[in-house]
Amino acid sequence: MDAGGISGKRDSQEFSHQLENEIRKCFMMDGAVVGDPDVIQAITGDDDRIIPVKSGKNMYTQEEFNAFQGRVNARIDQMCQELIGGNIGITPLKIKDNTACKYCDYKGICMFDNRMEGCYYILA
């Protein structure tokens, strides 16, 4: 008897394996990582699929990563100071044909329109 496409022990095991792989895909990360095997092991445990590490790509020394993190923190501080100072302008990032608006949860209330005065993209 077929129970919703799963029949027998073998199909059930195959389904469980496929389901586990799909769940693990949700935990996959991309971005910057310190290229230290101990750091990678601490993040991934026994599953090296969590960080798709490719030699040299997005892997940094601890010093490079710290410098990057310092720049990010400085930018966050700057943005917070601007907000505190009353600068709440809408200036989304645009890279080629992609804009931050594409992924924004607030576009329904934001009303950004680059045809309006004062609305412009930050080009990257």
C-alpha positions in Angstrom: 0.0 0.0 0.0 1.3 3.5 -0.9 1.0 6.1 1.8 1.3 9.4 0.1 4.2 8.3 -2.2 6.1 6.4 0.5 5.8 2.6 0.3 7.9 0.1 2.1 10.9 0.4 4.3 13.3 1.3 1.5 11.2 4.2 0.2 10.8 5.4 3.8 14.6 5.4 4.3 15.1 7.1 1.0 12.5 9.8 1.9 14.1 10.3 5.3 17.5 10.7 3.6 16.1 13.2 1.1 14.3 15.1 3.9 17.5 15.3 6.0 19.4 16.7 3.0 16.7 19.3 2.3 16.8 20.4 6.0 20.6 20.6 6.0 20.4 22.9 2.9 18.5 25.4 5.1 21.6 25.5 7.4 24.1 26.1 4.7 26.0 29.3 5.1 27.8 31.5 2.6 29.9 34.5 3.3 33.2 35.2 4.9 34.9 32.7 7.2 38.2 32.4 8.9 40.2 29.8 7.0 41.3 28.1 10.2 40.4 24.3 10.4 39.5 24.7 14.1 37.1 27.5 13.4 35.5 25.6 10.5 35.2 22.5 12.6 33.6 24.5 15.5 30.9 25.8 13.1 30.2 22.7 11.0 30.8 19.9 13.5 31.0 16.7 11.4 29.0 18.1 8.5 31.3 19.9 6.1 28.2 20.7 3.9 27.2 23.6 6.2 30.0 25.8 4.9 30.7 25.1 1.2 34.4 25.9 1.7 36.2 26.4 -1.6 39.9 26.9 -1.4 40.6 30.7 -1.1 37.0 31.8 -1.8 35.6 33.9 1.1 38.3 32.5 3.3 40.4 35.0 5.3 43.1 35.0 7.8 42.1 36.0 11.3 43.8 39.4 10.8 41.9 40.0 7.5 38.6 38.9 9.1 39.2 41.2 12.1 39.9 44.1 9.7 36.7 43.4 7.8 34.7 43.1 11.0 36.1 46.4 12.2 35.0 48.1 8.9 31.5 46.6 9.3 31.3 47.8 13.0 32.4 51.3 12.0 29.7 51.5 9.3 27.1 50.3 11.8 28.2 53.0 14.2 28.0 55.6 11.5 24.5 54.5 10.5 23.3 54.6 14.1 24.7 58.1 14.6 23.0 59.2 11.4 19.7 57.8 12.7 20.1 59.5 16.1 20.8 62.7 14.2 17.5 62.5 12.4 18.8 61.3 9.0 16.2 58.7 8.0 16.4 59.1 4.2 15.7 56.2 2.0 18.8 55.4 -0.1 18.8 51.7 -1.1 21.8 50.0 -2.5 21.9 49.2 -6.2 24.4 46.7 -7.8 24.0 46.5 -11.6 20.3 45.7 -12.1 19.7 44.5 -8.5 18.4 46.7 -5.7 18.0 46.2 -2.0 14.3 46.9 -2.6 13.9 43.5 -4.2 14.5 41.9 -0.8 13.0 44.5 1.5 10.1 43.7 3.8 9.1 47.3 4.0 8.6 48.3 0.3 4.9 48.4 0.8 5.2 51.3 3.3 8.5 52.8 2.2 7.2 54.4 -1.0 10.7 54.7 -2.5 10.5 55.9 -6.1 13.7 57.1 -7.7 11.7 59.4 -10.0 10.8 61.5 -7.0 13.0 64.3 -5.7 15.3 63.2 -2.9 15.0 59.5 -3.8 18.2 57.9 -5.2 20.1 54.7 -5.1 23.5 54.2 -3.7 25.4 52.7 -6.6 27.9 50.0 -5.8 
